[in-house]
Amino acid sequence: NNGEIAYNDIHLSQMAQEVRYGFMGKVNVAIIEACEVTP
C-alpha cells in the first residue's frame, strides 16, 4: 500500500455525521455494500 487510497471502515450510523462535518474531505467515490434477506 503506497498510501494512495483513503480507506475508512466505520459503522454506517456514524458515516453521515463524519461526512457532514467534513471529516472525510471531499468524497468522490463511495462503495456501498447492501444485501437483502427474505424468507
Secondary structure, DSSP 8 states (H G I E B T S, - for coil): --S-S------HHHHHHHHHTTTT-S-------------
